[in-house]
Amino acid sequence: MLKPTTSGEVNSNHVKWYVMASVGMGIFLSTIDGSIVNVALPSLVKVLNTEFATVQWVVLAYLLTLATVILSMGRLGDMLDKKPVYAIGFAIFTLGSVLCGLSDTIYALIAFRVLQALGASMLMALGTAILTETFPTSE
């Protein structure tokens, strides 16, 4: 197991790039999920047989949840440990994504988007902090 140096940096040269890929993927997916669903809103109105105003909550629920809890998730990572909170966030985000794909009502979709945003807030809040601890200050 790799141990951080006194400055908190990981010594292995190749492991830090795996960390970078994982954090980059998490932040990319969290960010793109905020707006990618906009393309599907007209289809959701038809498929879920609902009004456009209700379907807009699919986007709003994600963004409002993300904006509300992102600072708390950063603090949670400081209090506990960043890596396990980030990993739990990835699991919650993935579970929320799967459940969003399986939802058959608009209200279930909105609820699962909130779950997805909780995971995304962990990814976005802790990703940069994990990278600064993984890479040396010179990089």
N, CA, C and O atoms as CSV, one atom per row, in Angstrom:
chain,resi,resn,atom,element,x,y,z
A,1,MET,N,N,0.842,-1.186,0.000
A,1,MET,CA,C,0.000,0.000,0.000
A,1,MET,C,C,0.880,1.240,0.000
A,1,MET,O,O,1.895,1.295,0.695
A,2,LEU,N,N,0.490,2.215,-0.771
A,2,LEU,CA,C,1.265,3.439,-0.864
A,2,LEU,C,C,0.962,4.335,0.319
A,2,LEU,O,O,-0.189,4.532,0.707
A,3,LYS,N,N,2.027,4.868,0.874
A,3,LYS,CA,C,1.880,5.770,2.010
A,3,LYS,C,C,2.246,7.182,1.555
A,3,LYS,O,O,3.196,7.362,0.794
A,4,PRO,N,N,1.499,8.179,2.015
A,4,PRO,CA,C,1.851,9.552,1.668
A,4,PRO,C,C,3.153,9.958,2.349
A,4,PRO,O,O,3.493,9.449,3.417
A,5,THR,N,N,3.869,10.872,1.725
A,5,THR,CA,C,5.065,11.432,2.339
A,5,THR,C,C,4.629,12.409,3.417
A,5,THR,O,O,3.436,12.565,3.681
A,6,THR,N,N,5.606,13.072,4.042
A,6,THR,CA,C,5.266,14.020,5.106
A,6,THR,C,C,4.428,15.173,4.582
A,6,THR,O,O,3.682,15.792,5.340
A,7,SER,N,N,4.542,15.464,3.298
A,7,SER,CA,C,3.716,16.537,2.731
A,7,SER,C,C,2.376,16.026,2.233
A,7,SER,O,O,1.578,16.796,1.698
A,8,GLY,N,N,2.114,14.700,2.407
A,8,GLY,CA,C,0.837,14.131,2.011
A,8,GLY,C,C,0.811,13.600,0.591
A,8,GLY,O,O,-0.236,13.145,0.131
A,9,GLU,N,N,1.935,13.643,-0.120
A,9,GLU,CA,C,1.977,13.224,-1.511
A,9,GLU,C,C,2.248,11.727,-1.615
A,9,GLU,O,O,2.930,11.155,-0.764
A,10,VAL,N,N,1.723,11.104,-2.642
A,10,VAL,CA,C,1.947,9.683,-2.889
A,10,VAL,C,C,3.220,9.538,-3.717
A,10,VAL,O,O,3.416,10.261,-4.694
A,11,ASN,N,N,4.090,8.595,-3.321
A,11,ASN,CA,C,5.386,8.454,-3.980
A,11,ASN,C,C,5.333,7.806,-5.351
A,11,ASN,O,O,6.141,8.161,-6.209
A,12,SER,N,N,4.437,6.887,-5.596
A,12,SER,CA,C,4.437,6.147,-6.848
A,12,SER,C,C,4.050,7.046,-8.015
A,12,SER,O,O,3.067,7.784,-7.958
A,13,ASN,N,N,4.843,6.964,-9.065
A,13,ASN,CA,C,4.622,7.825,-10.226
A,13,ASN,C,C,3.412,7.400,-11.048
A,13,ASN,O,O,2.688,8.256,-11.558
A,14,HIS,N,N,3.175,6.090,-11.190
A,14,HIS,CA,C,2.070,5.659,-12.038
A,14,HIS,C,C,0.723,5.666,-11.318
A,14,HIS,O,O,-0.312,5.818,-11.966
A,15,VAL,N,N,0.714,5.510,-10.023
A,15,VAL,CA,C,-0.554,5.490,-9.285
A,15,VAL,C,C,-1.237,6.847,-9.313
A,15,VAL,O,O,-2.464,6.928,-9.359
A,16,LYS,N,N,-0.460,7.891,-9.286
A,16,LYS,CA,C,-1.080,9.223,-9.285
A,16,LYS,C,C,-1.870,9.480,-10.561
A,16,LYS,O,O,-2.834,10.245,-10.550
A,17,TRP,N,N,-1.468,8.845,-11.665
A,17,TRP,CA,C,-2.206,9.036,-12.912
A,17,TRP,C,C,-3.519,8.265,-12.896
A,17,TRP,O,O,-4.490,8.686,-13.524
A,18,TYR,N,N,-3.562,7.143,-12.186
A,18,TYR,CA,C,-4.831,6.433,-11.999
A,18,TYR,C,C,-5.774,7.268,-11.139
A,18,TYR,O,O,-6.978,7.326,-11.389
A,19,VAL,N,N,-5.213,7.904,-10.137
A,19,VAL,CA,C,-6.014,8.795,-9.290
A,19,VAL,C,C,-6.553,9.945,-10.133
A,19,VAL,O,O,-7.722,10.315,-10.025
A,20,MET,N,N,-5.687,10.505,-10.973
A,20,MET,CA,C,-6.101,11.608,-11.844
A,20,MET,C,C,-7.222,11.171,-12.788
A,20,MET,O,O,-8.177,11.920,-12.998
A,21,ALA,N,N,-7.119,9.978,-13.354
A,21,ALA,CA,C,-8.154,9.470,-14.261
A,21,ALA,C,C,-9.471,9.267,-13.521
A,21,ALA,O,O,-10.533,9.615,-14.036
A,22,SER,N,N,-9.407,8.709,-12.323
A,22,SER,CA,C,-10.618,8.462,-11.544
A,22,SER,C,C,-11.303,9.766,-11.150
A,22,SER,O,O,-12.516,9.911,-11.295
A,23,VAL,N,N,-10.522,10.700,-10.656
A,23,VAL,CA,C,-11.084,11.990,-10.247
A,23,VAL,C,C,-11.597,12.751,-11.463
A,23,VAL,O,O,-12.665,13.361,-11.410
A,24,GLY,N,N,-10.846,12.718,-12.550
A,24,GLY,CA,C,-11.279,13.405,-13.765
A,24,GLY,C,C,-12.589,12.854,-14.300
A,24,GLY,O,O,-13.470,13.608,-14.714
A,25,MET,N,N,-12.709,11.526,-14.287
A,25,MET,CA,C,-13.941,10.899,-14.763
A,25,MET,C,C,-15.115,11.268,-13.853
A,25,MET,O,O,-16.205,11.575,-14.335
A,26,GLY,N,N,-14.890,11.236,-12.551
A,26,GLY,CA,C,-15.963,11.570,-11.613
A,26,GLY,C,C,-16.441,13.002,-11.763
A,26,GLY,O,O,-17.644,13.263,-11.794
A,27,ILE,N,N,-15.503,13.922,-11.855
A,27,ILE,CA,C,-15.880,15.334,-11.992
A,27,ILE,C,C,-16.532,15.585,-13.352
A,27,ILE,O,O,-17.500,16.339,-13.449
A,28,PHE,N,N,-16.002,14.953,-14.401
A,28,PHE,CA,C,-16.594,15.110,-15.733
A,28,PHE,C,C,-18.038,14.616,-15.744
A,28,PHE,O,O,-18.929,15.316,-16.225
A,29,LEU,N,N,-18.276,13.414,-15.215
A,29,LEU,CA,C,-19.631,12.858,-15.209
A,29,LEU,C,C,-20.575,13.699,-14.352
A,29,LEU,O,O,-21.725,13.923,-14.731
A,30,SER,N,N,-20.096,14.162,-13.206
A,30,SER,CA,C,-20.931,14.988,-12.327
A,30,SER,C,C,-21.319,16.293,-13.001
A,30,SER,O,O,-22.456,16.752,-12.884
A,31,THR,N,N,-20.372,16.883,-13.703
A,31,THR,CA,C,-20.633,18.163,-14.362
A,31,THR,C,C,-21.564,17.993,-15.552
A,31,THR,O,O,-22.523,18.749,-15.707
A,32,ILE,N,N,-21.287,17.012,-16.384
A,32,ILE,CA,C,-22.092,16.832,-17.598
A,32,ILE,C,C,-23.522,16.393,-17.261
A,32,ILE,O,O,-24.453,16.699,-18.005
A,33,ASP,N,N,-23.697,15.684,-16.155
A,33,ASP,CA,C,-25.036,15.232,-15.774
A,33,ASP,C,C,-25.968,16.382,-15.412
A,33,ASP,O,O,-27.190,16.229,-15.444
A,34,GLY,N,N,-25.401,17.522,-15.072
A,34,GLY,CA,C,-26.241,18.669,-14.736
A,34,GLY,C,C,-27.025,19.198,-15.916
A,34,GLY,O,O,-28.132,19.711,-15.750
A,35,SER,N,N,-26.461,19.079,-17.115
A,35,SER,CA,C,-27.123,19.687,-18.265
A,35,SER,C,C,-27.442,18.718,-19.400
A,35,SER,O,O,-28.226,19.065,-20.284
A,36,ILE,N,N,-26.880,17.552,-19.408
A,36,ILE,CA,C,-27.076,16.637,-20.531
A,36,ILE,C,C,-28.538,16.213,-20.683
A,36,ILE,O,O,-28.990,15.918,-21.789
A,37,VAL,N,N,-29.259,16.184,-19.591
A,37,VAL,CA,C,-30.657,15.752,-19.640
A,37,VAL,C,C,-31.554,16.782,-20.344
A,37,VAL,O,O,-32.685,16.470,-20.718
A,38,ASN,N,N,-31.053,17.994,-20.519
A,38,ASN,CA,C,-31.840,19.022,-21.216
A,38,ASN,C,C,-32.252,18.575,-22.609
A,38,ASN,O,O,-33.326,18.939,-23.088
A,39,VAL,N,N,-31.415,17.800,-23.252
A,39,VAL,CA,C,-31.701,17.322,-24.595
A,39,VAL,C,C,-32.925,16.397,-24.592
A,39,VAL,O,O,-33.676,16.348,-25.566
A,40,ALA,N,N,-33.112,15.679,-23.510
A,40,ALA,CA,C,-34.183,14.674,-23.443
A,40,ALA,C,C,-35.493,15.203,-22.861
A,40,ALA,O,O,-36.468,14.455,-22.795
A,41,LEU,N,N,-35.548,16.441,-22.446
A,41,LEU,CA,C,-36.763,16.949,-21.798
A,41,LEU,C,C,-38.021,16.806,-22.659
A,41,LEU,O,O,-39.041,16.344,-22.147
A,42,PRO,N,N,-37.997,17.177,-23.933
A,42,PRO,CA,C,-39.221,16.978,-24.739
A,42,PRO,C,C,-39.632,15.500,-24.833
A,42,PRO,O,O,-40.822,15.183,-24.819
A,43,SER,N,N,-38.667,14.621,-24.925
A,43,SER,CA,C,-38.984,13.186,-24.980
A,43,SER,C,C,-39.563,12.700,-23.661
A,43,SER,O,O,-40.464,11.861,-23.644
A,44,LEU,N,N,-39.045,13.228,-22.555
A,44,LEU,CA,C,-39.557,12.826,-21.242
A,44,LEU,C,C,-41.011,13.240,-21.061
A,44,LEU,O,O,-41.789,12.528,-20.425
A,45,VAL,N,N,-41.375,14.384,-21.616
A,45,VAL,CA,C,-42.773,14.834,-21.537
A,45,VAL,C,C,-43.680,13.798,-22.189
A,45,VAL,O,O,-44.728,13.447,-21.647
A,46,LYS,N,N,-43.270,13.315,-23.356
A,46,LYS,CA,C,-44.097,12.352,-24.084
A,46,LYS,C,C,-44.078,10.975,-23.425
A,46,LYS,O,O,-45.127,10.370,-23.201
A,47,VAL,N,N,-42.888,10.490,-23.120
A,47,VAL,CA,C,-42.743,9.123,-22.607
A,47,VAL,C,C,-43.371,8.973,-21.225
A,47,VAL,O,O,-44.024,7.969,-20.943
A,48,LEU,N,N,-43.175,9.964,-20.370
A,48,LEU,CA,C,-43.697,9.874,-19.007
A,48,LEU,C,C,-45.073,10.507,-18.869
A,48,LEU,O,O,-45.631,10.555,-17.773
A,49,ASN,N,N,-45.628,10.998,-19.988
A,49,ASN,CA,C,-46.984,11.535,-20.016
A,49,ASN,C,C,-47.205,12.586,-18.928
A,49,ASN,O,O,-48.065,12.438,-18.059
A,50,THR,N,N,-46.419,13.629,-18.999
A,50,THR,CA,C,-46.505,14.683,-17.993
A,50,THR,C,C,-46.325,16.041,-18.656
A,50,THR,O,O,-46.175,16.124,-19.875
A,51,GLU,N,N,-46.339,17.090,-17.870
A,51,GLU,CA,C,-46.201,18.454,-18.380
A,51,GLU,C,C,-44.736,18.869,-18.378
A,51,GLU,O,O,-43.923,18.328,-17.629
A,52,PHE,N,N,-44.417,19.837,-19.229
A,52,PHE,CA,C,-43.038,20.297,-19.340
A,52,PHE,C,C,-42.558,20.941,-18.035
A,52,PHE,O,O,-41.394,20.789,-17.664
A,53,ALA,N,N,-43.431,21.649,-17.348
A,53,ALA,CA,C,-43.054,22.287,-16.083
A,53,ALA,C,C,-42.627,21.250,-15.044
A,53,ALA,O,O,-41.727,21.509,-14.245
A,54,THR,N,N,-43.253,20.103,-15.050
A,54,THR,CA,C,-42.884,19.034,-14.116
A,54,THR,C,C,-41.563,18.398,-14.532
A,54,THR,O,O,-40.733,18.073,-13.683
A,55,VAL,N,N,-41.369,18.224,-15.818
A,55,VAL,CA,C,-40.136,17.609,-16.320
A,55,VAL,C,C,-38.925,18.504,-16.049
A,55,VAL,O,O,-37.813,18.000,-15.890
A,56,GLN,N,N,-39.120,19.793,-15.997
A,56,GLN,CA,C,-38.007,20.698,-15.702
A,56,GLN,C,C,-37.403,20.430,-14.327
A,56,GLN,O,O,-36.240,20.755,-14.086
A,57,TRP,N,N,-38.179,19.843,-13.431
A,57,TRP,CA,C,-37.662,19.516,-12.107
A,57,TRP,C,C,-36.611,18.413,-12.152
A,57,TRP,O,O,-35.877,18.225,-11.181
A,58,VAL,N,N,-36.526,17.689,-13.247
A,58,VAL,CA,C,-35.464,16.691,-13.411
A,58,VAL,C,C,-34.108,17.403,-13.400
A,58,VAL,O,O,-33.153,16.919,-12.792
A,59,VAL,N,N,-34.030,18.532,-14.064
A,59,VAL,CA,C,-32.798,19.328,-14.089
A,59,VAL,C,C,-32.644,20.097,-12.780
A,59,VAL,O,O,-31.572,20.097,-12.174
A,60,LEU,N,N,-33.712,20.746,-12.353
A,60,LEU,CA,C,-33.657,21.585,-11.158
A,60,LEU,C,C,-33.318,20.795,-9.898
A,60,LEU,O,O,-32.545,21.269,-9.066
A,61,ALA,N,N,-33.873,19.618,-9.747
A,61,ALA,CA,C,-33.609,18.811,-8.551
A,61,ALA,C,C,-32.128,18.485,-8.442
A,61,ALA,O,O,-31.554,18.543,-7.355
A,62,TYR,N,N,-31.514,18.145,-9.554
A,62,TYR,CA,C,-30.081,17.823,-9.566
A,62,TYR,C,C,-29.250,19.050,-9.186
A,62,TYR,O,O,-28.408,18.987,-8.290
A,63,LEU,N,N,-29.497,20.162,-9.873
A,63,LEU,CA,C,-28.674,21.351,-9.650
A,63,LEU,C,C,-28.890,21.976,-8.277
A,63,LEU,O,O,-27.939,22.439,-7.647
A,64,LEU,N,N,-30.134,21.993,-7.812
A,64,LEU,CA,C,-30.399,22.550,-6.483
A,64,LEU,C,C,-29.781,21.689,-5.374
A,64,LEU,O,O,-29.228,22.216,-4.409
A,65,THR,N,N,-29.877,20.384,-5.517
A,65,THR,CA,C,-29.271,19.491,-4.522
A,65,THR,C,C,-27.766,19.650,-4.523
A,65,THR,O,O,-27.147,19.746,-3.464
A,66,LEU,N,N,-27.180,19.678,-5.697
A,66,LEU,CA,C,-25.737,19.828,-5.823
A,66,LEU,C,C,-25.266,21.119,-5.170
A,66,LEU,O,O,-24.321,21.114,-4.381
A,67,ALA,N,N,-25.922,22.220,-5.499
A,67,ALA,CA,C,-25.530,23.517,-4.954
A,67,ALA,C,C,-25.735,23.600,-3.446
A,67,ALA,O,O,-24.994,24.297,-2.752
A,68,THR,N,N,-26.730,22.898,-2.945
A,68,THR,CA,C,-27.049,22.965,-1.519
A,68,THR,C,C,-26.071,22.174,-0.660
A,68,THR,O,O,-25.711,22.623,0.429
A,69,VAL,N,N,-25.639,21.022,-1.118
A,69,VAL,CA,C,-24.867,20.134,-0.232
A,69,VAL,C,C,-23.382,20.027,-0.556
A,69,VAL,O,O,-22.658,19.338,0.163
A,70,ILE,N,N,-22.903,20.677,-1.602
A,70,ILE,CA,C,-21.513,20.501,-1.997
A,70,ILE,C,C,-20.536,20.965,-0.916
A,70,ILE,O,O,-19.516,20.313,-0.692
A,71,LEU,N,N,-20.824,22.058,-0.254
A,71,LEU,CA,C,-19.931,22.528,0.817
A,71,LEU,C,C,-19.936,21.574,2.010
A,71,LEU,O,O,-18.897,21.334,2.626
A,72,SER,N,N,-21.096,21.038,2.327
A,72,SER,CA,C,-21.185,20.079,3.431
A,72,SER,C,C,-20.405,18.809,3.126
A,72,SER,O,O,-19.794,18.227,4.022
A,73,MET,N,N,-20.418,18.377,1.880
A,73,MET,CA,C,-19.679,17.168,1.505
A,73,MET,C,C,-18.174,17.409,1.589
A,73,MET,O,O,-17.422,16.514,1.974
A,74,GLY,N,N,-17.736,18.606,1.235
A,74,GLY,CA,C,-16.323,18.951,1.393
A,74,GLY,C,C,-15.911,18.906,2.851
A,74,GLY,O,O,-14.840,18.401,3.187
A,75,ARG,N,N,-16.751,19.427,3.702
A,75,ARG,CA,C,-16.468,19.395,5.144
A,75,ARG,C,C,-16.490,17.970,5.674
A,75,ARG,O,O,-15.662,17.610,6.511
A,76,LEU,N,N,-17.420,17.158,5.200
A,76,LEU,CA,C,-17.493,15.756,5.601
A,76,LEU,C,C,-16.201,15.028,5.230
A,76,LEU,O,O,-15.686,14.226,6.009
A,77,GLY,N,N,-15.689,15.311,4.048
A,77,GLY,CA,C,-14.421,14.721,3.628
A,77,GLY,C,C,-13.263,15.162,4.503
A,77,GLY,O,O,-12.345,14.380,4.750
A,78,ASP,N,N,-13.289,16.395,4.976
A,78,ASP,CA,C,-12.252,16.882,5.885
A,78,ASP,C,C,-12.344,16.201,7.240
A,78,ASP,O,O,-11.323,15.881,7.849
A,79,MET,N,N,-13.557,15.981,7.711
A,79,MET,CA,C,-13.741,15.388,9.034
A,79,MET,C,C,-13.437,13.895,9.046
A,79,MET,O,O,-12.794,13.407,9.975
A,80,LEU,N,N,-13.881,13.175,8.047
A,80,LEU,CA,C,-13.682,11.724,8.005
A,80,LEU,C,C,-12.389,11.411,7.276
A,80,LEU,O,O,-11.327,11.328,7.893
A,81,ASP,N,N,-12.474,11.241,5.996
A,81,ASP,CA,C,-11.312,11.042,5.134
A,81,ASP,C,C,-11.809,11.216,3.709
A,81,ASP,O,O,-12.902,10.759,3.373
A,82,LYS,N,N,-11.032,11.862,2.885
A,82,LYS,CA,C,-11.493,12.189,1.542
A,82,LYS,C,C,-11.720,10.962,0.659
A,82,LYS,O,O,-12.720,10.886,-0.055
A,83,LYS,N,N,-10.796,10.007,0.706
A,83,LYS,CA,C,-10.870,8.866,-0.205
A,83,LYS,C,C,-12.129,8.022,-0.002
A,83,LYS,O,O,-12.816,7.739,-0.983
A,84,PRO,N,N,-12.469,7.601,1.235
A,84,PRO,CA,C,-13.697,6.808,1.381
A,84,PRO,C,C,-14.968,7.593,1.059
A,84,PRO,O,O,-15.916,7.031,0.512
A,85,VAL,N,N,-14.997,8.873,1.389
A,85,VAL,CA,C,-16.175,9.687,1.078
A,85,VAL,C,C,-16.310,9.834,-0.438
A,85,VAL,O,O,-17.419,9.795,-0.971
A,86,TYR,N,N,-15.181,10.002,-1.130
A,86,TYR,CA,C,-15.195,10.080,-2.594
A,86,TYR,C,C,-15.694,8.761,-3.189
A,86,TYR,O,O,-16.518,8.765,-4.104
A,87,ALA,N,N,-15.200,7.642,-2.673
A,87,ALA,CA,C,-15.613,6.326,-3.178
A,87,ALA,C,C,-17.096,6.078,-2.928
A,87,ALA,O,O,-17.790,5.544,-3.793
A,88,ILE,N,N,-17.580,6.459,-1.761
A,88,ILE,CA,C,-19.014,6.332,-1.465
A,88,ILE,C,C,-19.813,7.231,-2.401
A,88,ILE,O,O,-20.880,6.844,-2.878
A,89,GLY,N,N,-19.302,8.426,-2.662
A,89,GLY,CA,C,-19.959,9.330,-3.602
A,89,GLY,C,C,-20.055,8.741,-4.995
A,89,GLY,O,O,-21.073,8.892,-5.671
A,90,PHE,N,N,-18.987,8.062,-5.431
A,90,PHE,CA,C,-19.010,7.409,-6.747
A,90,PHE,C,C,-20.070,6.311,-6.776
A,90,PHE,O,O,-20.786,6.158,-7.766
A,91,ALA,N,N,-20.165,5.550,-5.690
A,91,ALA,CA,C,-21.165,4.479,-5.618
A,91,ALA,C,C,-22.583,5.053,-5.611
A,91,ALA,O,O,-23.462,4.539,-6.303
A,92,ILE,N,N,-22.808,6.102,-4.843
A,92,ILE,CA,C,-24.130,6.733,-4.795
A,92,ILE,C,C,-24.491,7.324,-6.151
A,92,ILE,O,O,-25.623,7.185,-6.613
A,93,PHE,N,N,-23.529,7.983,-6.785
A,93,PHE,CA,C,-23.757,8.565,-8.105
A,93,PHE,C,C,-24.114,7.482,-9.124
A,93,PHE,O,O,-25.033,7.652,-9.924
A,94,THR,N,N,-23.388,6.379,-9.087
A,94,THR,CA,C,-23.652,5.276,-10.021
A,94,THR,C,C,-25.013,4.649,-9.760
A,94,THR,O,O,-25.772,4.389,-10.694
A,95,LEU,N,N,-25.323,4.407,-8.485
A,95,LEU,CA,C,-26.625,3.858,-8.130
A,95,LEU,C,C,-27.747,4.795,-8.581
A,95,LEU,O,O,-28.742,4.348,-9.151
A,96,GLY,N,N,-27.586,6.080,-8.327
A,96,GLY,CA,C,-28.583,7.056,-8.761
A,96,GLY,C,C,-28.759,7.067,-10.269
A,96,GLY,O,O,-29.876,7.202,-10.768
A,97,SER,N,N,-27.658,6.924,-10.996
A,97,SER,CA,C,-27.722,6.896,-12.460
A,97,SER,C,C,-28.493,5.675,-12.957
A,97,SER,O,O,-29.321,5.779,-13.862
A,98,VAL,N,N,-28.216,4.525,-12.362
A,98,VAL,CA,C,-28.926,3.298,-12.746
A,98,VAL,C,C,-30.418,3.436,-12.443
A,98,VAL,O,O,-31.262,3.086,-13.268
A,99,LEU,N,N,-30.731,3.945,-11.262
A,99,LEU,CA,C,-32.135,4.101,-10.880
A,99,LEU,C,C,-32.850,5.130,-11.757
A,99,LEU,O,O,-34.035,4.973,-12.053
A,100,CYS,N,N,-32.142,6.177,-12.171
A,100,CYS,CA,C,-32.736,7.143,-13.105
A,100,CYS,C,C,-33.106,6.453,-14.412
A,100,CYS,O,O,-34.173,6.702,-14.972
A,101,GLY,N,N,-32.231,5.594,-14.892
A,101,GLY,CA,C,-32.510,4.871,-16.130
A,101,GLY,C,C,-33.660,3.900,-16.008
A,101,GLY,O,O,-34.337,3.611,-16.994
A,102,LEU,N,N,-33.890,3.391,-14.803
A,102,LEU,CA,C,-34.957,2.413,-14.591
A,102,LEU,C,C,-36.285,3.037,-14.163
A,102,LEU,O,O,-37.306,2.350,-14.123
A,103,SER,N,N,-36.277,4.320,-13.848
A,103,SER,CA,C,-37.497,4.942,-13.329
A,103,SER,C,C,-38.586,5.002,-14.404
A,103,SER,O,O,-38.315,5.249,-15.579
A,104,ASP,N,N,-39.819,4.769,-13.963
A,104,ASP,CA,C,-40.942,4.750,-14.902
A,104,ASP,C,C,-41.951,5.866,-14.647
A,104,ASP,O,O,-42.943,5.977,-15.368
A,105,THR,N,N,-41.712,6.682,-13.643
A,105,THR,CA,C,-42.569,7.848,-13.407
A,105,THR,C,C,-41.694,9.080,-13.274
A,105,THR,O,O,-40.510,8.977,-12.953
A,106,ILE,N,N,-42.265,10.217,-13.514
A,106,ILE,CA,C,-41.508,11.465,-13.429
A,106,ILE,C,C,-41.059,11.739,-11.995
A,106,ILE,O,O,-39.973,12.275,-11.773
A,107,TYR,N,N,-41.889,11.375,-11.029
A,107,TYR,CA,C,-41.546,11.641,-9.633
A,107,TYR,C,C,-40.413,10.735,-9.153
A,107,TYR,O,O,-39.573,11.156,-8.359
A,108,ALA,N,N,-40.391,9.501,-9.633
A,108,ALA,CA,C,-39.270,8.610,-9.315
A,108,ALA,C,C,-37.992,9.150,-9.949
A,108,ALA,O,O,-36.935,9.127,-9.320
A,109,LEU,N,N,-38.076,9.631,-11.172
A,109,LEU,CA,C,-36.913,10.183,-11.853
A,109,LEU,C,C,-36.362,11.393,-11.107
A,109,LEU,O,O,-35.148,11.533,-10.957
A,110,ILE,N,N,-37.243,12.256,-10.646
A,110,ILE,CA,C,-36.809,13.434,-9.890
A,110,ILE,C,C,-36.143,13.006,-8.584
A,110,ILE,O,O,-35.094,13.542,-8.227
A,111,ALA,N,N,-36.727,12.059,-7.874
A,111,ALA,CA,C,-36.147,11.581,-6.622
A,111,ALA,C,C,-34.772,10.944,-6.852
A,111,ALA,O,O,-33.850,11.153,-6.063
A,112,PHE,N,N,-34.637,10.179,-7.916
A,112,PHE,CA,C,-33.356,9.534,-8.195
A,112,PHE,C,C,-32.311,10.536,-8.671
A,112,PHE,O,O,-31.112,10.319,-8.491
A,113,ARG,N,N,-32.759,11.628,-9.276
A,113,ARG,CA,C,-31.812,12.693,-9.641
A,113,ARG,C,C,-31.264,13.368,-8.385
A,113,ARG,O,O,-30.110,13.797,-8.365
A,114,VAL,N,N,-32.080,13.464,-7.340
A,114,VAL,CA,C,-31.590,14.007,-6.074
A,114,VAL,C,C,-30.517,13.078,-5.499
A,114,VAL,O,O,-29.472,13.539,-5.039
A,115,LEU,N,N,-30.776,11.784,-5.526
A,115,LEU,CA,C,-29.785,10.812,-5.066
A,115,LEU,C,C,-28.508,10.920,-5.883
A,115,LEU,O,O,-27.408,10.906,-5.331
A,116,GLN,N,N,-28.650,11.024,-7.169
A,116,GLN,CA,C,-27.503,11.158,-8.056
A,116,GLN,C,C,-26.702,12.422,-7.722
A,116,GLN,O,O,-25.471,12.396,-7.729
A,117,ALA,N,N,-27.384,13.506,-7.436
A,117,ALA,CA,C,-26.717,14.761,-7.099
A,117,ALA,C,C,-25.985,14.679,-5.762
A,117,ALA,O,O,-24.952,15.324,-5.584
A,118,LEU,N,N,-26.506,13.899,-4.825
A,118,LEU,CA,C,-25.786,13.718,-3.556
A,118,LEU,C,C,-24.432,13.073,-3.810
A,118,LEU,O,O,-23.419,13.499,-3.256
A,119,GLY,N,N,-24.418,12.045,-4.649
A,119,GLY,CA,C,-23.148,11.419,-5.005
A,119,GLY,C,C,-22.251,12.370,-5.775
A,119,GLY,O,O,-21.047,12.433,-5.526
A,120,ALA,N,N,-22.828,13.106,-6.704
A,120,ALA,CA,C,-22.048,14.057,-7.503
A,120,ALA,C,C,-21.430,15.142,-6.634
A,120,ALA,O,O,-20.317,15.593,-6.905
A,121,SER,N,N,-22.134,15.563,-5.600
A,121,SER,CA,C,-21.582,16.601,-4.720
A,121,SER,C,C,-20.344,16.095,-3.983
A,121,SER,O,O,-19.412,16.860,-3.735
A,122,MET,N,N,-20.331,14.817,-3.634
A,122,MET,CA,C,-19.140,14.238,-3.003
A,122,MET,C,C,-17.981,14.212,-3.990
A,122,MET,O,O,-16.845,14.515,-3.626
A,123,LEU,N,N,-18.263,13.853,-5.232
A,123,LEU,CA,C,-17.222,13.788,-6.253
A,123,LEU,C,C,-16.647,15.169,-6.540
A,123,LEU,O,O,-15.430,15.337,-6.612
A,124,MET,N,N,-17.504,16.135,-6.700
A,124,MET,CA,C,-17.052,17.474,-7.070
A,124,MET,C,C,-16.353,18.180,-5.911
A,124,MET,O,O,-15.389,18.917,-6.118
A,125,ALA,N,N,-16.832,17.956,-4.713
A,125,ALA,CA,C,-16.244,18.637,-3.558
A,125,ALA,C,C,-14.863,18.085,-3.200
A,125,ALA,O,O,-13.994,18.829,-2.744
A,126,LEU,N,N,-14.663,16.797,-3.406
A,126,LEU,CA,C,-13.433,16.167,-2.936
A,126,LEU,C,C,-12.421,15.869,-4.027
A,126,LEU,O,O,-11.264,15.579,-3.725
A,127,GLY,N,N,-12.825,15.931,-5.281
A,127,GLY,CA,C,-11.924,15.577,-6.371
A,127,GLY,C,C,-10.651,16.401,-6.399
A,127,GLY,O,O,-9.554,15.847,-6.458
A,128,THR,N,N,-10.784,17.704,-6.358
A,128,THR,CA,C,-9.615,18.576,-6.418
A,128,THR,C,C,-8.735,18.410,-5.185
A,128,THR,O,O,-7.508,18.440,-5.285
A,129,ALA,N,N,-9.351,18.237,-4.038
A,129,ALA,CA,C,-8.572,18.047,-2.800
A,129,ALA,C,C,-7.760,16.761,-2.861
A,129,ALA,O,O,-6.616,16.728,-2.408
A,130,ILE,N,N,-8.338,15.707,-3.414
A,130,ILE,CA,C,-7.619,14.433,-3.547
A,130,ILE,C,C,-6.440,14.617,-4.502
A,130,ILE,O,O,-5.355,14.098,-4.242
A,131,LEU,N,N,-6.630,15.336,-5.585
A,131,LEU,CA,C,-5.535,15.552,-6.533
A,131,LEU,C,C,-4.398,16.346,-5.915
A,131,LEU,O,O,-3.229,16.046,-6.159
A,132,THR,N,N,-4.724,17.356,-5.118
A,132,THR,CA,C,-3.650,18.149,-4.499
A,132,THR,C,C,-2.869,17.346,-3.472
A,132,THR,O,O,-1.699,17.635,-3.223
A,133,GLU,N,N,-3.496,16.348,-2.876
A,133,GLU,CA,C,-2.778,15.475,-1.941
A,133,GLU,C,C,-1.992,14.389,-2.659
A,133,GLU,O,O,-1.033,13.851,-2.105
A,134,THR,N,N,-2.383,14.060,-3.885
A,134,THR,CA,C,-1.732,12.971,-4.631
A,134,THR,C,C,-0.493,13.453,-5.376
A,134,THR,O,O,0.523,12.758,-5.400
A,135,PHE,N,N,-0.564,14.609,-5.971
A,135,PHE,CA,C,0.541,15.120,-6.773
A,135,PHE,C,C,1.450,16.006,-5.930
A,135,PHE,O,O,0.981,16.721,-5.043
A,136,PRO,N,N,2.741,15.958,-6.206
A,136,PRO,CA,C,3.650,16.859,-5.505
A,136,PRO,C,C,3.368,18.320,-5.875
A,136,PRO,O,O,2.819,18.601,-6.940
A,137,THR,N,N,3.735,19.213,-5.019
A,137,THR,CA,C,3.476,20.640,-5.255
A,137,THR,C,C,4.191,21.150,-6.503
A,137,THR,O,O,3.753,22.125,-7.113
A,138,SER,N,N,5.275,20.506,-6.882
A,138,SER,CA,C,6.003,20.924,-8.076
A,138,SER,C,C,5.252,20.617,-9.366
A,138,SER,O,O,5.533,21.209,-10.407
A,139,GLU,N,N,4.306,19.701,-9.298
A,139,GLU,CA,C,3.533,19.351,-10.482
A,139,GLU,C,C,2.183,20.050,-10.469
A,139,GLU,O,O,1.389,19.875,-11.393
